[in-house]
Amino acid sequence: MKKLLTILLLSSIYYSNVIHVPDDHATIQEALTASVNGDTVIVAPGIYYENVLLGKEIVLASHAIYDELGADWQDNENINNTVISGDHNGSAMIIRYGNIEPTVLGFTFQDGTGTSMRVYDCDLVTQKRSGGGILIYKAYPTINYNRFINNGFDEEAGGGETSGSVADGGAISHYASDDVEFDEDRGNVGANTNSSRTIPDEMNIKYNYVEGNMSGDGENFYSLGFEGTIDVSHSTFEDIDCESNSVNKFVLRSAEDGANFVQNEISGNCIEDDTFYISNTGNDANAGTESDPLKTIGHALTLVRDSEGATTTTINLYPGVYSPSTTGEKFPIVLPDNVHLIGEESESTILDAEADENNEAAVMIIKEVENVTVANLTLAGGYSEGHGCTGGGGLL
């Protein structure tokens, strides 16, 4: 399969117009704007501080397209050294319109903070940021052999005023719904809005590496409106349930379970424990023990196992305020199955979303889950006129 992919991609180079960055154009966006459907844009190693808009049926690749990408592809120098940095100024890349199916191969996406949008439901509006690394809207790209590192963070998170937490899709989010409007409309530069390709049954998001991404839900992938299959096989996550070879629905989320995530032969650190501690002075690199606590609820939720017969995961919170400005917590907090979230005591263990009319977020969402307990907490600072017909600024 990997050799076939290499042959097909190299064929696209030989039988298409090839544009090189920076030889032909100084920036990736300039190259994409100059391209037409069927072209190949190849990017040389370097750090590109861009918020790229891709709206054409092209191949966008680093020099890794020339390499034979085997089992050690994560060590490939072209992948590691060809970086698209959102520079804490929005999604590193937006792919949108026309049901296009471009290919993106061989990049590191980092420091993306998502795209501001409005989602309409029941004549109400939810304002949020989504798609830390890549935001996909009415497009169905092939995204292979890429790294997604530290997306979903506000530049000031954990130490000052924030520009809005990434609500979902810390690494990637995908929207196939008409009920979406973008605040950050980058214009239609380089966009093919007239294509009407048939929506495919499957999205190929295989062979990717994700680390350090963060959001309130769908930490690594969030999907809304797509009812097909999203294949993330052969990808590497930070922590996985090795018994079922899967990650939970907090890490890979499809709204209303519309899409099915295929997770064949994924890898990552095996989750061994079922009890974790969190302190606002902790660190998410810690073990999560009583004496070595984690810092965010979001990271702890990635350690919940939800395979059939999985034991309950208990997350204990020490007293303190957990908020975007104090700990970098992302809201709303969306709980998966099999989790007990327990504070020390309600008066002193406070979850504060720090939301307002310009940055809406509920504090917590508990929806269609099994075996969930929440106790001994104060939920504060939620603001939501949205969430469809249901509301729920503090708790939905």
Buried (B, 14 or more C-beta within 10 A) or exposed (E): EBEEBBEEBEEBBEEBEBBBBBEEBEBBBBBBBBBEEEBBBBBBBEBBBBBBBBBBBBBBBBBBBBBEBEEEBBEBEBBBBBBBBBBBBBBBBBBBBBBBBBBBBBBBBBBBBBBBBBBBBEEBBBBBBBBBBBBBBBBBBBBBBBBBBBBBBBEBBBEEEBBBBBBBBBBBBBBBBEBBEBEBEBEEEBBBEEBEEEEEEEBBBBBBBBBBBBBBBBBBBBBBBBBBBBBBBBBBBBBBBBEBBBBBBBBBBBBEEBBBBBBEEBBBEEBEEBBBBBBBEBBBEBBBEEEEBBBBBBBBBBBBBBBEEBEBBBBBBBEBBBBBBBBBBBBBBBBBBBBBBBBBEEEBBBBBBBBEEEBBBBBBBBBEBEBBEBEBBBBBBBBBEBBBEBEBBBBB
